[in-house]
Amino acid sequence: MVNIAEAIRQLKKEKNAVILGHYYQRGEVQDVADYVGDSLALAQWAARTQADIIVMCGVHFMGETAKVLCPQKKVLVPDMAAGCSLADSCPADEFARFVAAHPGHTVVSYVNTTAAVKALTDVVVTSTNARQIVESFPPEEKIIFGPDRNLGSYINAVTGRHMLLWDGACHVHERFSTEKIAGLKRQHPDALVLAHPECKEAVLQMADVVGSTAALLKYAVRHPERSYIVATEAGILHEMRRQCPHTEFIPAPPSDGTCACNECSYMRLNTLEKVYDCLLNETPEVTVDADVAAKAVRPIQRMLEISARLGL
């Protein structure tokens, strides 16, 4: 029987390819990736790779970001249907009208957007660097923040800003409920709650630690003696358990009770078989309109420059 993981590694060498995997991917996909990280780390790795082919194991906008940063490289995604509910909540034409209706604002867009929305943006942010980048602007700066209203509301709260928010959200992080988390706290009274800032405000108020996937992972690694209730997409538990094998991690379930943990169905579309097939056939390939890419690359590069300056 063919060992598909080994076959992927062999193809990767033959084709000078690099596999980038998001923390929300299936565990077996993370295990064959050269680099696993959050959106900021994936963009940073894509920008500096010397590989000829980038296989982006995540969702479609991540592949677009890599292509915009590396227009001469071939960027593949294992499944083109791997979209993003948050990106879908912000159509470029509607966002353009929103921006036009509020002149004089700096446009800050979360990385979870299409290249077409990034092309309308002054600077892109991730959940890792959103606060620091927003704080890099003068206090009086008028800012539009899109598309995640929960992340934007959180940044407003911790910075004292009054950014104008686009009304979008991630369906995974919207599904967490205070009632479910309170129930888990009763069962595990010593557990700390780790929550991603895409969660609703009521959930964030229950959290002991609020941060990006990378920040939540880093906190757990620094404090492996604790136990944790994790309110973000359940894929991160694979890396948490790998780095902290003796720590108890309890996934917060969705409010509808359909499963024991909260998973993104789009992220789960990527499988080892699809990773192998896309490397073998060098398809499906991500393409971005040249004019859109030329506009979209500027706010992404600005994010990377600010992040580097701030040591993020």
C-alpha positions, -999 to +999 in steps of 0.1 A: +000+000+000+013+034-010+022+057+019+005+089+007+023+112+031+057+099+019+045+102-017+036+138-011+071+145+004+087+129-026+067+149-051+075+181-031+112+174-035+109+166-072+090+198-080+107+222-056+074+228-039+066+240-004+034+231+015+020+258+038-007+247+062-031+266+084-037+256+120-073+249+112-064+221+087-069+184+094-041+170+116-028+148+088-025+177+065-007+198+091+017+169+095+029+169+058+032+207+057+066+224+057+052+253+077+021+254+099+008+287+112-018+314+113-026+338+085+002+362+093+028+334+094+015+319+061+018+353+044+053+358+057+065+324+046+049+328+012+066+361+007+101+347+013+100+311-001+124+301-028+101+273-039+087+272-075+054+259-063+034+269-032+007+245-021-016+265+002-035+242+026-061+265+039-089+284+022-091+302-011-083+337+001-050+324+016-041+311-019-049+345-034-027+362-008+002+339-017-003+345-054-005+383-049+028+382-030+044+357-054+030+364-089+058+345-107+052+313-086+026+286-092+002+286-063-020+256-058-049+248-034-060+212-028-097+221-032-110+253-049-143+249-030-125+257+002-140+291+007-145+313+037-178+325+052-162+357+065-147+366+031-181+358+015-198+382+039-180+411+022-186+413-016-161+437-032-188+457-050-207+463-018-176+471+002-166+496-025-199+514-021-195+514+017-160+529+014-172+555-012-200+565+012-175+573+040-148+595+024-118+605+044-114+571+061-083+548+061-095+514+051-082+485+072-092+450+061-088+417+079-068+393+058-099+370+056-110+388+024-108+383-013-081+399-033-107+423-048-115+436-013-078+439-005-075+460-036-098+486-020-078+486+012-050+508+027-035+481+050-043+445+057-042+431+092-045+397+109-058+388+143-021+387+154-013+422+144-046+441+141-043+459+174-007+470+169-014+482+133-045+501+143-026+517+172+001+528+147-023+553+133-028+587+150-057+586+175-078+610+154-075+588+123-109+579+109-108+542+101-131+517+083-125+482+095-139+452+076-152+426+073-153+410+108-175+430+132-165+410+162-128+415+157-134+451+149-154+456+180-127+439+201-100+462+186-122+492+193-126+481+229-089+475+236-076+506+218-104+531+226-109+537+189-142+542+172-136+525+138-165+522+115-172+485+111-184+464+082-211+439+093-195+406+086-186+375+107-171+340+107-198+313+109-175+291+131-168+318+157-203+331+157-216+296+168-199+296+202-223+304+231-219+316+266-242+289+278-221+260+263-189+275+277-204+281+311-215+244+311-179+234+304-166+257+331-189+239+356-175+206+345-139+219+345-137+247+370-099+250+369-098+253+331-089+286+315-110+298+285-089+306+254-109+326+228-102+340+194-113+377+189-136+367+160-159+354+188-189+374+199-183+400+227-203+379+253-179+350+247-148+372+249-160+385+282-159+350+296-124+344+283-092+343+304-071+348+273-081+364+240-058+362+210-051+349+176-045+312+170-008+317+173-012+337+205-035+311+221-010+283+212+019+303+226+001+309+259-007+272+263+029+262+255+041+287+282+016+273+308+013+235+300+003+228+336-031+244+331-061+229+314-080+248+287-114+253+271-106+264+235-131+287+217-118+288+182-118+264+152-109+229+165-080+223+141-057+242+164-060+215+190-038+192+169-008+215+173-017+223+209-017+186+218+015+180+198+034+207+217+017+200+251+010+162+251+001+162+288-022+192+288-060+189+287-075+208+259-113+209+257-129+221+225-158+245+230-188+231+210-211+250+187-243+263+202-265+241+181-249+210+197-244+192+164-210+180+174-185+180+202-162+206+187-165+235+163-150+228+129-149+248+096-164+227+069-143+247+043-110+239+060-119+202+062-123+200+024-085+196+021-074+160+025-041+142+020-054+127-012-062+161-026-028+175-015-012+146-034-034+151-065-028+188-067+010+184-065+010+156-090-012+174-116-002+210-105-039+219-104-061+236-092-041+267-096-049+300-081-050+330-104-056+367-096-064+394-122-033+414-128-049+448-121-065+435-089-032+419-078-013+451-084-036+470-061-040+442-035-003+436-030+003+471-016-018+468+016-004+433+022+032+445+018+024+474+041+011+449+067+043+429+064+065+460+067+047+472+098+047+438+114+085+435+108+090+469+123+070+460+153+087+426+156+055+406+151 
